[in-house]
Amino acid sequence: MATPSQLAQLQDQIRSSYDSLSKRLKQVARYILDNGNTIPFETIASIAEKADVPPSTLIRFANNYGFDGFNEMKQVFRQHLMEGTVNYTERASLSRQTASEDVGAPETPAEILKVFSMVNEQALQQLSSQIKAEDLERAVKLLDEAENIYVIGFRRSFSIAAYLTYAFRHLERRTFLIDGLGGMFNEQLNMVRPTDVVISISNSPYAQEVVDLVSMGAAQGAKQIAITDSLVSPLTAFSEVCFIVREAQVDGFRSQIASMCLAQTLMMSLALKGAGNIAGSATKK
């Protein structure tokens, strides 16, 4: 069983395995499922008391779902709470309130920089080992052969989409950013054809507009490249190539370093492929 990184995945795993749990683990499961909004604010001792189990049972419960300890499981609830808080000031306040019992939230600018630098370094190290070489080759081939490239990314993903559009246009590729100006999401993509490629970028919670547009592109027969954060992302069902990127996160603030690194890799690879094509043509002449 894979360790869940999102609350919905964890809750689904708990529900599906509930009948196989021991009596005490069932008590923890019921409390966890019924009190998801308060879990980030509670200590292990208070949760154990309310679930009427020893604290050691909470550790066994967390281990049962692939976590090293209950505090690690609590981070899934904490992350969900952070992501659901749109206002960044409120999110920072929640960060302080829900900091784990043994590790406090970074406070000074220097501490924050140190933490972000550390987690981003880890994310980049994981990126190169998690992305398959054949997927990169397949994506670059699709982009090189595309008549038009459409790029979709809203909210936090907009910056990655904007960069890809900017970069591909500098490679003289016909690239269009779907930004939904004036609410014209469908109109901006309704000319997509099987000779085109659609790149979609979206992370949990997934923007419904992106899912709708990706579905529309698939119906038109366009090739699809997805950059997302989970194998259960709705984008995976439509894509010829799907890159799963684990971005660094600090107290609900998700970085974009790994996604940008991947975007630059696609740009540079496409540039080199184009240069190779030009050189090959010149040689034939």
Contacts in CASP RR format, 6 or more apart in sequence:
PFRMAT RR
TARGET T0000
AUTHOR 0000-0000-0000
METHOD contacts of the structure
MODEL  1
MATPSQLAQLQDQIRSSYDSLSKRLKQVARYILDNGNTIPFETIASIAEK
ADVPPSTLIRFANNYGFDGFNEMKQVFRQHLMEGTVNYTERASLSRQTAS
EDVGAPETPAEILKVFSMVNEQALQQLSSQIKAEDLERAVKLLDEAENIY
VIGFRRSFSIAAYLTYAFRHLERRTFLIDGLGGMFNEQLNMVRPTDVVIS
ISNSPYAQEVVDLVSMGAAQGAKQIAITDSLVSPLTAFSEVCFIVREAQV
DGFRSQIASMCLAQTLMMSLALKGAGNIAGSATKK
1 13 0 8 1.000
1 65 0 8 1.000
1 66 0 8 1.000
3 65 0 8 1.000
3 66 0 8 1.000
3 67 0 8 1.000
4 10 0 8 1.000
4 12 0 8 1.000
4 13 0 8 1.000
4 65 0 8 1.000
4 76 0 8 1.000
5 76 0 8 1.000
5 230 0 8 1.000
6 76 0 8 1.000
6 79 0 8 1.000
6 80 0 8 1.000
6 204 0 8 1.000
6 230 0 8 1.000
7 36 0 8 1.000
7 76 0 8 1.000
7 77 0 8 1.000
7 79 0 8 1.000
7 80 0 8 1.000
9 230 0 8 1.000
9 232 0 8 1.000
10 65 0 8 1.000
10 73 0 8 1.000
10 76 0 8 1.000
11 33 0 8 1.000
13 65 0 8 1.000
14 29 0 8 1.000
14 32 0 8 1.000
14 33 0 8 1.000
14 65 0 8 1.000
15 33 0 8 1.000
17 64 0 8 1.000
18 26 0 8 1.000
18 29 0 8 1.000
21 29 0 8 1.000
21 64 0 8 1.000
24 53 0 8 1.000
24 57 0 8 1.000
25 57 0 8 1.000
25 60 0 8 1.000
25 61 0 8 1.000
25 64 0 8 1.000
27 51 0 8 1.000
27 52 0 8 1.000
27 53 0 8 1.000
27 57 0 8 1.000
28 51 0 8 1.000
28 53 0 8 1.000
28 57 0 8 1.000
28 58 0 8 1.000
28 61 0 8 1.000
29 61 0 8 1.000
30 51 0 8 1.000
31 47 0 8 1.000
31 50 0 8 1.000
31 51 0 8 1.000
32 39 0 8 1.000
32 61 0 8 1.000
35 50 0 8 1.000
36 77 0 8 1.000
37 81 0 8 1.000
39 47 0 8 1.000
39 74 0 8 1.000
39 77 0 8 1.000
40 74 0 8 1.000
40 77 0 8 1.000
40 78 0 8 1.000
40 81 0 8 1.000
40 94 0 8 1.000
40 98 0 8 1.000
41 97 0 8 1.000
41 98 0 8 1.000
42 50 0 8 1.000
43 101 0 8 1.000
44 55 0 8 1.000
44 58 0 8 1.000
44 70 0 8 1.000
44 71 0 8 1.000
44 101 0 8 1.000
45 55 0 8 1.000
47 58 0 8 1.000
47 70 0 8 1.000
48 54 0 8 1.000
48 55 0 8 1.000
48 57 0 8 1.000
48 58 0 8 1.000
51 57 0 8 1.000
51 58 0 8 1.000
58 70 0 8 1.000
59 69 0 8 1.000
59 70 0 8 1.000
61 70 0 8 1.000
61 73 0 8 1.000
62 68 0 8 1.000
62 69 0 8 1.000
62 70 0 8 1.000
62 72 0 8 1.000
62 73 0 8 1.000
63 69 0 8 1.000
65 73 0 8 1.000
67 73 0 8 1.000
71 100 0 8 1.000
71 101 0 8 1.000
71 102 0 8 1.000
74 100 0 8 1.000
75 100 0 8 1.000
78 98 0 8 1.000
79 249 0 8 1.000
79 252 0 8 1.000
81 94 0 8 1.000
81 98 0 8 1.000
82 91 0 8 1.000
82 94 0 8 1.000
82 95 0 8 1.000
82 251 0 8 1.000
82 252 0 8 1.000
82 253 0 8 1.000
83 204 0 8 1.000
83 205 0 8 1.000
83 252 0 8 1.000
83 254 0 8 1.000
84 205 0 8 1.000
85 91 0 8 1.000
85 94 0 8 1.000
88 253 0 8 1.000
91 251 0 8 1.000
91 252 0 8 1.000
91 253 0 8 1.000
92 251 0 8 1.000
94 251 0 8 1.000
95 105 0 8 1.000
95 251 0 8 1.000
95 252 0 8 1.000
96 105 0 8 1.000
99 105 0 8 1.000
105 251 0 8 1.000
106 112 0 8 1.000
106 114 0 8 1.000
106 115 0 8 1.000
106 250 0 8 1.000
112 250 0 8 1.000
115 250 0 8 1.000
116 248 0 8 1.000
116 250 0 8 1.000
116 255 0 8 1.000
119 248 0 8 1.000
119 249 0 8 1.000
119 250 0 8 1.000
119 255 0 8 1.000
120 248 0 8 1.000
120 255 0 8 1.000
120 257 0 8 1.000
120 258 0 8 1.000
122 248 0 8 1.000
123 246 0 8 1.000
123 247 0 8 1.000
123 248 0 8 1.000
123 255 0 8 1.000
123 257 0 8 1.000
123 258 0 8 1.000
124 257 0 8 1.000
124 258 0 8 1.000
124 261 0 8 1.000
126 246 0 8 1.000
126 258 0 8 1.000
127 245 0 8 1.000
127 246 0 8 1.000
127 258 0 8 1.000
127 261 0 8 1.000
127 262 0 8 1.000
130 244 0 8 1.000
130 245 0 8 1.000
130 246 0 8 1.000
131 243 0 8 1.000
131 245 0 8 1.000
131 262 0 8 1.000
135 241 0 8 1.000
135 242 0 8 1.000
135 243 0 8 1.000
136 265 0 8 1.000
136 266 0 8 1.000
136 269 0 8 1.000
138 240 0 8 1.000
138 241 0 8 1.000
139 225 0 8 1.000
139 241 0 8 1.000
139 243 0 8 1.000
139 266 0 8 1.000
140 266 0 8 1.000
140 269 0 8 1.000
140 270 0 8 1.000
140 273 0 8 1.000
142 197 0 8 1.000
142 223 0 8 1.000
142 225 0 8 1.000
142 240 0 8 1.000
142 241 0 8 1.000
143 149 0 8 1.000
143 168 0 8 1.000
143 173 0 8 1.000
143 197 0 8 1.000
143 225 0 8 1.000
143 266 0 8 1.000
143 270 0 8 1.000
144 270 0 8 1.000
144 273 0 8 1.000
144 274 0 8 1.000
144 277 0 8 1.000
146 173 0 8 1.000
146 195 0 8 1.000
146 196 0 8 1.000
146 197 0 8 1.000
146 223 0 8 1.000
147 174 0 8 1.000
147 193 0 8 1.000
147 195 0 8 1.000
147 196 0 8 1.000
148 174 0 8 1.000
148 175 0 8 1.000
148 176 0 8 1.000
148 192 0 8 1.000
148 193 0 8 1.000
148 195 0 8 1.000
148 196 0 8 1.000
148 197 0 8 1.000
149 168 0 8 1.000
149 173 0 8 1.000
149 174 0 8 1.000
149 175 0 8 1.000
149 176 0 8 1.000
149 196 0 8 1.000
149 197 0 8 1.000
149 198 0 8 1.000
149 199 0 8 1.000
150 175 0 8 1.000
150 176 0 8 1.000
150 178 0 8 1.000
150 188 0 8 1.000
150 189 0 8 1.000
150 192 0 8 1.000
150 196 0 8 1.000
150 197 0 8 1.000
150 198 0 8 1.000
150 199 0 8 1.000
150 222 0 8 1.000
151 161 0 8 1.000
151 164 0 8 1.000
151 165 0 8 1.000
151 168 0 8 1.000
151 175 0 8 1.000
151 176 0 8 1.000
151 177 0 8 1.000
151 178 0 8 1.000
151 198 0 8 1.000
151 199 0 8 1.000
151 201 0 8 1.000
152 161 0 8 1.000
152 178 0 8 1.000
152 189 0 8 1.000
152 198 0 8 1.000
152 199 0 8 1.000
152 200 0 8 1.000
152 201 0 8 1.000
152 202 0 8 1.000
152 210 0 8 1.000
152 213 0 8 1.000
152 214 0 8 1.000
153 160 0 8 1.000
153 161 0 8 1.000
153 178 0 8 1.000
153 200 0 8 1.000
153 201 0 8 1.000
153 202 0 8 1.000
153 207 0 8 1.000
153 210 0 8 1.000
154 161 0 8 1.000
154 202 0 8 1.000
154 207 0 8 1.000
154 209 0 8 1.000
154 210 0 8 1.000
155 207 0 8 1.000
156 203 0 8 1.000
156 254 0 8 1.000
156 256 0 8 1.000
157 201 0 8 1.000
157 202 0 8 1.000
157 203 0 8 1.000
157 207 0 8 1.000
157 210 0 8 1.000
157 227 0 8 1.000
157 259 0 8 1.000
158 179 0 8 1.000
159 256 0 8 1.000
159 260 0 8 1.000
160 201 0 8 1.000
160 227 0 8 1.000
160 256 0 8 1.000
160 259 0 8 1.000
160 260 0 8 1.000
160 263 0 8 1.000
161 177 0 8 1.000
161 178 0 8 1.000
161 199 0 8 1.000
161 201 0 8 1.000
162 177 0 8 1.000
163 260 0 8 1.000
163 263 0 8 1.000
164 175 0 8 1.000
164 199 0 8 1.000
164 263 0 8 1.000
164 266 0 8 1.000
164 267 0 8 1.000
165 175 0 8 1.000
165 176 0 8 1.000
165 177 0 8 1.000
167 263 0 8 1.000
167 264 0 8 1.000
167 267 0 8 1.000
168 175 0 8 1.000
168 267 0 8 1.000
168 270 0 8 1.000
169 175 0 8 1.000
171 267 0 8 1.000
171 270 0 8 1.000
171 271 0 8 1.000
171 274 0 8 1.000
173 270 0 8 1.000
176 188 0 8 1.000
178 185 0 8 1.000
178 188 0 8 1.000
178 189 0 8 1.000
178 213 0 8 1.000
179 188 0 8 1.000
180 188 0 8 1.000
180 209 0 8 1.000
181 188 0 8 1.000
185 209 0 8 1.000
185 212 0 8 1.000
185 213 0 8 1.000
186 213 0 8 1.000
186 216 0 8 1.000
189 198 0 8 1.000
189 213 0 8 1.000
189 216 0 8 1.000
189 217 0 8 1.000
190 216 0 8 1.000
192 198 0 8 1.000
192 216 0 8 1.000
192 217 0 8 1.000
192 220 0 8 1.000
192 221 0 8 1.000
192 222 0 8 1.000
193 220 0 8 1.000
193 221 0 8 1.000
193 222 0 8 1.000
194 220 0 8 1.000
194 221 0 8 1.000
194 222 0 8 1.000
194 223 0 8 1.000
196 222 0 8 1.000
196 223 0 8 1.000
197 222 0 8 1.000
197 223 0 8 1.000
197 224 0 8 1.000
197 225 0 8 1.000
198 213 0 8 1.000
198 214 0 8 1.000
198 217 0 8 1.000
198 222 0 8 1.000
198 223 0 8 1.000
198 224 0 8 1.000
198 225 0 8 1.000
199 224 0 8 1.000
199 225 0 8 1.000
199 226 0 8 1.000
199 227 0 8 1.000
200 210 0 8 1.000
200 213 0 8 1.000
200 214 0 8 1.000
200 224 0 8 1.000
200 225 0 8 1.000
200 226 0 8 1.000
200 227 0 8 1.000
200 228 0 8 1.000
200 235 0 8 1.000
200 239 0 8 1.000
201 210 0 8 1.000
201 226 0 8 1.000
201 227 0 8 1.000
201 228 0 8 1.000
201 259 0 8 1.000
202 210 0 8 1.000
202 211 0 8 1.000
202 226 0 8 1.000
202 227 0 8 1.000
202 228 0 8 1.000
202 233 0 8 1.000
202 235 0 8 1.000
203 228 0 8 1.000
203 229 0 8 1.000
203 233 0 8 1.000
203 247 0 8 1.000
203 254 0 8 1.000
204 229 0 8 1.000
204 230 0 8 1.000
204 233 0 8 1.000
206 228 0 8 1.000
206 233 0 8 1.000
206 234 0 8 1.000
206 235 0 8 1.000
210 235 0 8 1.000
211 234 0 8 1.000
211 235 0 8 1.000
214 224 0 8 1.000
214 226 0 8 1.000
214 234 0 8 1.000
214 235 0 8 1.000
214 238 0 8 1.000
214 239 0 8 1.000
215 238 0 8 1.000
217 224 0 8 1.000
217 238 0 8 1.000
218 224 0 8 1.000
218 238 0 8 1.000
223 240 0 8 1.000
224 235 0 8 1.000
224 238 0 8 1.000
224 239 0 8 1.000
224 240 0 8 1.000
224 241 0 8 1.000
225 239 0 8 1.000
225 240 0 8 1.000
225 241 0 8 1.000
225 242 0 8 1.000
225 243 0 8 1.000
226 233 0 8 1.000
226 235 0 8 1.000
226 236 0 8 1.000
226 238 0 8 1.000
226 239 0 8 1.000
226 241 0 8 1.000
226 242 0 8 1.000
226 243 0 8 1.000
227 243 0 8 1.000
227 245 0 8 1.000
227 259 0 8 1.000
227 262 0 8 1.000
227 263 0 8 1.000
228 235 0 8 1.000
228 236 0 8 1.000
228 242 0 8 1.000
228 243 0 8 1.000
228 244 0 8 1.000
228 245 0 8 1.000
229 244 0 8 1.000
229 245 0 8 1.000
229 246 0 8 1.000
229 247 0 8 1.000
230 244 0 8 1.000
231 244 0 8 1.000
233 242 0 8 1.000
233 244 0 8 1.000
235 242 0 8 1.000
236 242 0 8 1.000
243 262 0 8 1.000
245 258 0 8 1.000
245 259 0 8 1.000
245 262 0 8 1.000
246 258 0 8 1.000
247 254 0 8 1.000
247 255 0 8 1.000
247 256 0 8 1.000
247 257 0 8 1.000
247 258 0 8 1.000
247 259 0 8 1.000
248 254 0 8 1.000
248 255 0 8 1.000
248 257 0 8 1.000
248 258 0 8 1.000
249 255 0 8 1.000
END
